[in-house]
Amino acid sequence: MLPPMACGESWEELKYREVFEEELSALEHRRQRDPTCSVSDIEAVLETLYLMDGNNQDGRGNPRQIGLDATIAAYEQFLCEWRRQLSTASPLSMEKK
């Protein structure tokens, strides 16, 4: 659950934070529960998100763009952290590349 809006936090900032935290939580849950989940799986989804972001010919509106921006940021952060963990892990623990 998100804390209440901080003083001066706009609805856009609240929405971004909400989506970001939900996506990050879902990714962490997937990684823990799905033994087939790999870095390349998450990279593939992120590539699709980048394509969706670029395909905004008709305009998606501010709320939907905020959601997409937050989702992309969550995937980027998740991948960065996972790669960092892999780079510092012992060779025996790198089976889920």
C-alpha positions in Angstrom: 0.0 0.0 0.0 1.2 3.5 -0.9 1.7 6.1 1.7 -0.6 9.1 1.4 0.3 11.8 -1.1 3.2 13.8 0.1 2.7 17.5 0.5 2.8 19.0 -3.0 2.7 15.7 -4.8 0.6 15.9 -7.9 -1.8 13.2 -9.1 0.7 12.5 -11.9 3.5 11.9 -9.4 1.2 9.7 -7.3 0.1 7.7 -10.3 3.7 7.2 -11.5 4.8 6.0 -8.1 1.8 3.7 -7.8 2.4 2.0 -11.2 6.2 1.9 -10.6 5.8 0.1 -7.3 3.2 -2.3 -8.5 5.3 -3.3 -11.6 8.4 -3.7 -9.5 6.6 -5.9 -7.0 5.1 -8.0 -9.8 8.5 -8.5 -11.4 10.1 -9.5 -8.1 7.2 -11.9 -7.5 7.6 -13.4 -10.9 11.4 -13.9 -10.5 10.9 -15.6 -7.1 8.0 -17.9 -8.2 8.8 -18.7 -11.9 11.9 -20.8 -12.3 11.9 -20.2 -16.0 12.0 -16.4 -15.8 15.3 -15.1 -17.1 17.0 -11.8 -17.8 16.3 -12.3 -21.5 12.5 -12.7 -20.8 12.4 -9.4 -19.0 14.6 -7.7 -21.7 12.1 -8.9 -24.3 9.2 -7.4 -22.5 11.1 -4.2 -22.0 11.8 -4.0 -25.8 8.1 -4.4 -26.4 7.4 -1.6 -24.0 9.9 0.7 -25.8 8.1 -0.1 -29.1 4.7 0.8 -27.5 6.2 4.0 -26.2 7.4 4.9 -29.7 4.0 4.0 -31.3 2.1 7.0 -30.0 0.8 8.3 -33.3 -2.8 9.0 -32.1 -1.7 10.2 -28.6 -2.5 8.1 -25.6 -3.1 10.9 -23.1 -1.3 11.9 -20.0 -2.6 9.2 -17.6 -1.7 6.3 -20.0 1.7 7.8 -20.8 2.5 8.2 -17.1 1.6 4.5 -16.6 3.8 3.4 -19.5 6.7 5.6 -18.3 6.5 4.1 -14.8 6.3 0.6 -16.2 9.4 1.1 -18.4 11.3 2.6 -15.4 10.4 -0.3 -13.2 11.6 -2.8 -15.8 14.8 -0.9 -16.3 15.5 -0.8 -12.6 14.6 -4.4 -12.1 17.0 -5.5 -14.9 19.8 -3.2 -13.6 19.5 -4.8 -10.1 19.3 -8.3 -11.5 22.4 -7.8 -13.7 24.2 -6.3 -10.7 23.4 -9.3 -8.6 24.6 -11.6 -11.4 27.9 -9.7 -11.8 28.7 -10.0 -8.1 27.4 -13.6 -7.7 29.7 -16.7 -7.7 29.8 -18.7 -10.9 27.8 -21.5 -9.3 24.8 -19.2 -8.7 24.6 -17.8 -12.3 22.3 -20.5 -13.7 19.4 -18.1 -14.3 21.0 -15.7 -16.9 
